[in-house]
Amino acid sequence: MSLSFWIKLKILWVITDVQKIYYPVLATFGVPVNMIAIMILVRGKCGLSKCVTYYLVAMAAADLLVIIFDLILRQIPITYRDEFLFLLYIHLCNIHAVILYAATDCSVWFTVMFTFDRFVAICCQKLRNKHCTKKTACAILGTVTVMSCLKNIFWYFMYYNKYWLSNSPWFCRVPPNVSSSIVWTIIELMHYIITPFVPFILILLLNALTVRNIISANRARRRVLGHTPGASASDAEMLSRRKSMIMLFIISGNFIVLWVVFIADSILKRFDYLGYPVPLPTFVREIGFMLQLLSCCTNTFIYAVTQRKFREELKNGIMFPITKVRFSEAFTDLRQEPDSDLVTKPQSFIIKQVQAARITVHNPAQSAEHRERFSLNRGQSVLLYPWNRQMDPATLSSNFDSHERLKEYLGVRAWSDPSH
């Protein structure tokens, strides 16, 4: 039973009202999330191979570009049309379209290349050493980027340079001969088949082959371990496969689920121009845009869920400003005067971690009741040797915000003693 015209219109109005909140929130959230993901991954401390890191950084960078050129510079002006009427006088729409669709292609095909890389790593042992390398990853990512840019140059000639501020169906003004041309319709249809319909099929196929290979390999390994005395069925190799499979499937599944509506609408809408009309409500296209843009903001959560070291790096990055201030306060408060008989001797302040983000500062010249608690980065334990009573901790804390630079100034040596 098809929906009536008024019901479709009311649904579209509701979705339009939701977009006025959804798009700004998504933009506010998506830009910093992808930037944080890039910074954490570039540091290379997540326990991932260089090859995988390159793919994930490229995916995050492409997603960031999609958020900027699609969400911020296209969807938000369309949603708040009255506030962005000045764009009608900025004649850059065809250039905007080329960059936008090139970034979208990169985002999609980087996901495909990552899926293929993990398929090779898991299923093709002979090819793995040659393919799963930093050099190969750079070559593939560079090739995909260049091909995406070349593929989308036709938008420059298909669109006018004036904005239309609408998604029905283009956001730029289009010459009359283009909108009614069967040649341009076929070219545009091929565009949407290449991206994202073909990647959609490839990801499904590669994941199916990967699952089949992992299941058969795990069965064979269990049979071998079953005949080995003292062997554990959940050995390190099987656990590693399981972790790789989980991250791969979540990233791939995220793409499939959030792009399926956009894919269906893009393909079916183009059949209208070929003389095969498909009755599809306008609000389906808007839902497709909303889900597709959401997919550009979810990969950071996927990394956080599947990668323990990524979570630790993310936590350290969030806690860094707080920890830095507390570390400075710790040395500002070290103002106690040493005993007279200790003036000529080095005075030891043992900084010992007692719990998460907390330390104990202990002056051996004082009793246990005079211990004070301050904050420092987790896992840092040092001996401080102030030279004399003229040391001004307040000056030190203001001039030396780096732990390593402070140790250099004080002549501090690293100290770690499990007995303390």
C-alpha positions in Angstrom: 0.0 0.0 0.0 1.6 3.3 -1.1 1.6 6.4 1.0 -0.6 9.3 0.1 0.8 12.6 -1.1 0.0 14.4 2.2 1.6 11.7 4.3 4.8 11.8 2.2 4.8 15.6 2.5 4.4 15.6 6.3 7.2 13.0 6.6 9.4 15.2 4.5 8.6 18.3 6.7 9.5 16.3 9.8 12.8 15.2 8.4 13.6 18.7 7.3 13.0 19.9 10.8 15.2 17.1 12.2 18.0 18.1 9.7 18.1 21.6 11.1 19.4 20.1 14.4 21.0 16.9 13.0 23.4 18.5 10.5 24.9 21.2 12.8 25.4 18.7 15.6 26.9 16.2 13.2 29.3 18.8 11.8 30.3 20.0 15.3 31.0 16.5 16.3 32.4 15.0 13.1 35.3 17.5 12.5 37.0 17.1 15.8 36.4 13.4 16.0 38.1 12.7 12.7 41.0 15.1 13.5 41.5 13.3 16.8 41.5 9.9 15.1 44.1 11.2 12.6 46.4 12.5 15.3 46.2 9.4 17.4 46.8 7.1 14.4 49.7 9.1 13.1 51.5 8.7 16.4 51.7 5.0 15.6 51.2 3.9 19.2 48.0 1.8 18.7 49.7 -1.5 18.1 48.7 -1.5 14.4 51.0 -2.3 11.5 52.2 0.6 9.3 50.1 -0.7 6.4 46.9 -0.7 8.4 47.7 2.7 10.0 48.1 4.3 6.5 44.7 3.0 5.4 42.9 4.2 8.6 44.6 7.6 8.4 43.6 8.0 4.8 40.0 6.9 5.6 39.8 9.4 8.4 41.2 12.2 6.2 38.8 11.5 3.4 35.9 11.4 5.9 37.0 14.8 7.2 36.9 16.2 3.7 33.5 14.8 3.0 32.2 16.4 6.2 33.6 19.8 5.2 32.6 19.8 1.5 29.4 17.8 1.7 27.9 18.4 5.2 29.2 21.9 6.0 29.3 23.5 2.6 26.4 21.7 0.9 23.8 20.2 3.2 23.8 22.9 5.9 23.3 25.7 3.4 20.5 23.8 1.7 18.8 23.2 5.1 19.2 26.8 6.2 18.6 28.2 2.7 17.5 31.7 3.8 20.7 32.3 5.8 22.9 31.2 2.9 21.3 33.1 0.0 24.7 34.9 -0.5 26.0 31.6 -2.0 23.8 32.3 -5.1 26.3 35.0 -6.0 29.4 32.8 -5.5 30.1 31.1 -8.8 32.2 28.1 -7.6 29.6 25.3 -7.5 31.0 23.1 -10.3 34.5 23.2 -8.7 32.8 22.4 -5.3 31.1 19.4 -6.9 34.4 18.0 -8.3 36.1 18.2 -4.9 33.0 16.9 -3.0 32.5 13.8 -5.2 36.3 13.1 -5.4 36.4 13.1 -1.6 33.4 10.9 -1.4 35.0 8.4 -3.9 38.2 8.4 -1.9 36.3 7.7 1.3 34.4 4.8 -0.2 37.3 3.3 -2.2 39.8 3.6 0.7 37.3 1.4 2.7 37.3 -1.1 -0.2 41.1 -1.1 -0.3 41.4 -1.6 3.4 39.0 -4.5 3.2 41.0 -6.1 0.4 44.2 -5.6 2.3 42.8 -7.4 5.3 41.5 -10.1 3.0 45.0 -10.6 1.6 46.5 -10.6 5.1 44.1 -13.2 6.5 43.4 -15.4 3.4 46.4 -15.1 1.1 49.6 -16.1 3.0 51.8 -16.1 0.0 50.8 -12.7 -1.2 50.7 -11.1 2.2 54.4 -10.3 2.5 54.4 -8.4 -0.8 51.0 -6.7 -0.6 50.6 -5.8 3.1 53.5 -3.3 3.2 53.8 0.5 3.8 55.1 1.0 0.2 52.1 -0.8 -1.4 49.6 1.0 0.8 51.1 4.4 -0.2 51.0 3.4 -3.9 47.3 2.2 -3.7 46.1 5.2 -1.7 47.9 7.6 -4.2 46.4 5.8 -7.2 42.9 5.8 -5.8 43.2 9.5 -5.0 44.3 10.4 -8.5 41.7 8.2 -10.2 39.0 9.7 -8.0 40.0 13.2 -9.0 40.1 12.3 -12.7 36.8 10.4 -12.6 34.9 13.4 -11.2 36.2 16.1 -13.6 33.0 15.7 -15.7 31.0 17.4 -13.0 32.8 20.6 -13.9 31.4 20.5 -17.4 28.0 19.1 -16.4 27.1 21.8 -13.8 26.9 25.5 -14.0 29.1 27.4 -11.6 26.0 28.8 -9.8 24.5 27.1 -6.7 21.0 25.8 -6.7 20.7 25.3 -3.0 18.6 22.2 -3.4 19.0 18.4 -3.6 16.4 18.0 -6.3 18.3 16.3 -7.7 21.5 18.4 -8.1 22.8 21.2 -5.8 24.2 23.2 -8.7 22.3 24.7 -11.6 22.3 22.5 -14.7 22.1 23.5 -18.4 18.8 22.4 -20.0 20.6 20.2 -22.5 22.2 18.3 -19.7 19.1 17.5 -17.7 17.4 16.1 -20.8 20.4 14.5 -22.4 20.5 10.7 -22.5 24.3 10.8 -22.7 24.7 12.7 -19.5 22.1 10.6 -17.8 24.1 7.4 -18.6 27.4 9.1 -17.5 25.8 10.1 -14.2 24.3 6.6 -13.8 27.7 5.1 -14.3 29.1 7.4 -11.7 26.7 6.1 -9.1 27.3 2.5 -10.1 31.1 2.9 -9.8 30.6 4.7 -6.4 29.1 3.4 -4.3 27.3 0.4 -5.9 30.4 -1.5 -7.0 32.3 -1.0 -3.7 29.1 -2.2 -1.9 29.3 -5.5 -3.8 33.0 -5.8 -3.4 32.9 -5.4 0.4 30.2 -8.0 0.7 32.1 -10.4 -1.5 35.5 -9.9 0.3 33.9 -10.2 3.7 32.1 -13.4 2.7 35.4 -14.9 1.4 37.2 -13.8 4.6 34.7 -15.4 6.8 34.8 -18.7 4.9 38.6 -18.7 5.1 38.7 -17.9 8.8 36.1 -20.5 9.7 38.0 -23.3 7.8 41.4 -22.2 9.2 40.1 -22.2 12.8 38.5 -25.6 12.3 41.8 -27.0 11.0 43.8 -25.4 13.8 41.4 -26.8 16.5 42.0 -30.3 15.0 45.7 -29.8 15.2 45.6 -28.4 18.8 43.2 -31.2 19.8 46.0 -33.7 19.1 48.7 -31.6 20.9 49.0 -32.3 24.6 48.6 -29.1 26.7 47.6 -26.9 23.7 44.9 -24.3 24.2 42.1 -24.0 21.7 42.1 -20.2 22.1 45.8 -19.6 21.2 47.4 -16.3 20.3 47.0 -16.7 16.6 43.3 -17.4 16.7 42.8 -14.4 19.1 44.7 -12.2 16.6 42.5 -13.4 13.7 39.4 -12.8 15.8 40.4 -9.2 16.6 41.3 -8.4 12.9 38.0 -9.9 11.8 36.0 -7.9 14.3 37.5 -4.6 13.3 37.2 -5.4 9.6 33.6 -6.5 9.8 32.5 -3.5 11.9 34.1 -1.0 9.5 32.6 -2.8 6.5 29.3 -3.4 8.1 29.1 0.3 9.1 29.6 1.3 5.5 27.0 -1.2 4.1 24.3 -0.3 6.6 24.7 3.5 6.4 25.1 3.6 2.6 22.4 1.2 1.5 19.6 3.8 1.4 21.7 6.3 -0.5 22.8 3.6 -3.0 19.2 2.5 -3.7 17.9 6.0 -4.1 20.8 7.1 -6.4 20.4 4.1 -8.7 16.6 4.2 -8.9 16.3 7.9 -9.3 18.5 7.8 -12.4 16.2 5.2 -14.0 13.6 8.0 -14.2 15.7 9.8 -16.8 16.0 6.6 -18.8 12.3 6.3 -19.1 11.7 3.8 -16.4 10.1 5.7 -13.5 10.3 4.3 -10.0 7.9 5.8 -7.4 10.3 6.6 -4.6 9.4 9.3 -2.0 11.6 12.4 -1.7 12.2 11.8 2.0 14.0 8.5 1.2 16.8 10.6 -0.5 17.0 12.9 2.5 17.3 9.9 4.9 20.0 8.5 2.6 22.0 11.7 2.8 21.7 11.7 6.6 22.9 8.1 7.0 25.7 8.5 4.5 27.1 11.5 6.3 26.8 9.7 9.6 29.1 7.0 8.3 31.9 9.7 8.1 31.8 10.2 11.9 31.6 6.6 13.2 35.0 5.1 12.5 36.6 6.7 15.5 34.0 4.9 17.7 34.8 1.7 15.9 38.5 2.1 16.6 37.8 2.8 20.3 35.6 -0.3 20.6 37.9 -2.7 18.8 41.4 -1.4 19.7 42.5 -1.2 23.4 45.6 0.9 22.7 43.6 3.4 20.7 41.3 3.8 23.7 44.3 4.4 25.9 45.7 7.0 23.5 42.3 8.7 23.3 42.1 8.7 27.1 45.6 10.1 27.5 44.8 12.8 24.9 41.6 13.8 26.8 43.4 13.8 30.2 46.5 15.6 29.0 45.4 19.2 29.9 44.1 18.1 33.3 47.3 16.0 34.0 49.5 18.9 32.9 47.9 21.3 35.3 48.0 18.9 38.2 51.7 18.1 37.6 52.5 21.8 37.7 50.5 22.2 40.9 52.4 19.3 42.5 55.8 21.1 42.1 54.3 24.4 43.1 53.3 22.9 46.4 56.8 21.5 47.2 57.7 24.5 49.4 58.6 22.7 52.7 61.9 23.8 54.2 64.4 20.9 54.7 65.8 20.2 58.1 69.0 22.2 59.0 71.1 19.1 59.1 70.0 18.2 55.5 70.8 21.5 53.9 74.1 20.3 52.4 72.7 16.9 51.4 70.5 16.1 48.4 66.9 16.0 49.5 64.9 13.2 48.0 61.3 13.5 46.9 60.0 10.1 45.9 57.2 10.4 43.4 55.4 7.1 43.5 52.2 6.3 41.7 49.6 4.9 44.0 46.5 4.8 41.7 45.3 6.1 38.4 46.4 9.7 37.8 47.5 10.1 41.4 51.0 10.1 43.0 52.5 10.4 46.5 55.2 12.9 47.2 57.2 11.7 50.2 60.0 13.6 51.9 62.1 11.0 53.8 63.1 13.7 56.3 59.5 13.8 57.4 57.2 11.2 59.0 54.7 9.2 57.1 51.9 11.5 58.3 53.4 14.4 56.1 53.0 12.6 52.8 51.1 14.6 50.3 49.2 13.5 47.2 49.4 15.2 43.8 48.6 14.3 40.2 50.9 13.1 37.5 50.8 11.0 34.4 50.2 7.3 34.9 53.4 5.2 35.3 55.8 8.0 36.1 58.0 7.3 39.1 61.1 9.4 39.7 63.6 10.6 42.3 64.0 14.3 42.6 67.2 15.8 44.0 66.8 19.5 44.6 70.2 21.1 45.2 69.4 23.5 48.0 66.8 25.5 49.8 67.0 28.3 47.2 65.2 26.1 44.6 61.8 27.8 43.8 59.3 25.2 42.8 56.8 27.8 41.7 59.3 29.2 39.2 60.2 25.7 38.0 56.5 24.7 37.5 55.9 27.9 35.4 59.0 27.6 33.2 59.1 23.8 32.8 55.8 22.4 31.8 57.5 19.3 30.3 58.3 16.5 32.7 61.5 15.6 30.8 62.8 19.3 30.7 62.2 19.6 34.4 64.2 16.5 35.1 67.0 17.8 33.0 67.1 21.1 34.9 67.0 19.4 38.3 69.5 16.7 37.3 66.9 14.1 38.1 67.5 10.5 37.2 64.7 8.0 36.3 63.7 5.8 39.2 61.5 2.8 39.3 61.4 0.6 42.4 58.5 -1.9 42.9 59.3 -2.0 46.6 58.1 1.5 47.1 
